[in-house]
Amino acid sequence: IFATTISLNGGAVTDFIGTSVLVAGTVTIANTNIAATDHVYVTRTAVNASTKLGMLTVSISAGASFTVAAFDPADATTCPEDVSSFRYIIFKQT
């Protein structure tokens, strides 16, 4: 049996994989290839100096960027105490 891997370029504003850090609970990541129908998956990699962790959500601005924000699940407000690091990957729907 042979192992199969997926390789993606990362680092440019047209790439579909990367890392980032929340600043006061939010960050906007430039990506000129992102479409409204794309799926962005995020996973927290470090809590850093966060005093509270929010639920990570994603909103897309097609052709420009996407925003990752941490929300307090108790009241659905932004969680500015969350300064955690995360990884993301974008999948295109065909």
C-alpha positions as CSV (number, residue, x, y, z in Angstrom):
1,I,0.0,0.0,0.0
2,F,1.3,3.4,-0.9
3,A,0.7,6.5,1.1
4,T,-0.9,9.5,-0.7
5,T,-0.3,13.1,0.3
6,I,-1.8,16.4,-0.7
7,S,0.6,19.3,-1.4
8,L,-0.4,22.9,-1.5
9,N,1.5,26.1,-1.9
10,G,1.2,28.6,1.0
11,G,2.3,32.1,1.7
12,A,1.0,34.1,-1.2
13,V,-2.3,36.0,-1.4
14,T,-3.5,33.5,-4.0
15,D,-2.7,30.3,-1.9
16,F,-5.2,28.0,-0.2
17,I,-3.3,27.1,3.0
18,G,-1.6,29.1,5.8
19,T,-1.4,30.2,9.4
20,S,-2.4,33.3,11.2
21,V,-2.9,34.8,14.7
22,L,-6.0,36.5,16.1
23,V,-5.6,40.1,17.2
24,A,-8.2,41.1,19.8
25,G,-10.3,38.2,18.6
26,T,-10.2,38.7,14.8
27,V,-8.0,38.8,11.7
28,T,-8.6,39.4,8.0
29,I,-6.5,37.4,5.6
30,A,-6.0,38.6,2.0
31,N,-6.8,36.0,-0.7
32,T,-7.6,37.2,-4.2
33,N,-8.7,33.7,-5.3
34,I,-11.3,33.1,-2.6
35,A,-14.9,32.7,-3.8
36,A,-18.2,33.0,-1.9
37,T,-18.8,29.2,-2.3
38,D,-15.4,28.1,-1.0
39,H,-15.1,26.3,2.3
40,V,-12.5,27.5,4.8
41,Y,-11.5,25.2,7.6
42,V,-9.6,26.5,10.6
43,T,-8.0,24.7,13.6
44,R,-6.4,26.4,16.6
45,T,-2.7,25.5,17.0
46,A,-1.8,27.5,20.2
47,V,-3.7,29.6,22.8
48,N,-0.8,32.0,23.1
49,A,-1.7,34.6,25.8
50,S,-5.4,34.3,25.4
51,T,-7.4,34.8,28.7
52,K,-10.5,33.4,27.0
53,L,-11.1,31.3,23.9
54,G,-13.9,31.9,21.5
55,M,-15.5,29.7,18.9
56,L,-13.7,30.3,15.6
57,T,-16.0,31.5,12.7
58,V,-15.2,32.5,9.1
59,S,-16.7,35.0,6.8
60,I,-15.7,35.4,3.1
61,S,-15.3,38.6,1.0
62,A,-15.2,37.0,-2.4
63,G,-12.1,38.0,-4.5
64,A,-10.5,39.8,-1.7
65,S,-10.2,38.1,1.7
66,F,-11.7,36.1,4.5
67,T,-12.1,37.0,8.2
68,V,-11.6,34.6,11.1
69,A,-13.2,35.8,14.3
70,A,-13.6,34.3,17.8
71,F,-17.1,34.5,19.3
72,D,-18.2,33.9,22.8
73,P,-20.7,31.1,22.5
74,A,-22.6,32.3,25.6
75,D,-23.7,35.6,24.0
76,A,-22.4,35.5,20.3
77,T,-20.2,38.6,20.8
78,T,-16.6,39.0,19.6
79,C,-14.1,37.5,22.1
80,P,-11.3,40.1,22.1
81,E,-9.4,38.1,24.8
82,D,-8.7,35.4,22.2
83,V,-5.2,35.9,20.6
84,S,-4.7,32.3,19.6
85,S,-2.9,31.0,16.5
86,F,-4.5,28.8,13.9
87,R,-4.0,27.1,10.6
88,Y,-6.4,27.3,7.7
89,I,-7.1,25.5,4.4
90,I,-9.5,26.5,1.7
91,F,-11.4,24.1,-0.5
92,K,-13.1,25.0,-3.7
93,Q,-16.5,23.6,-4.4
94,T,-16.9,22.3,-8.0
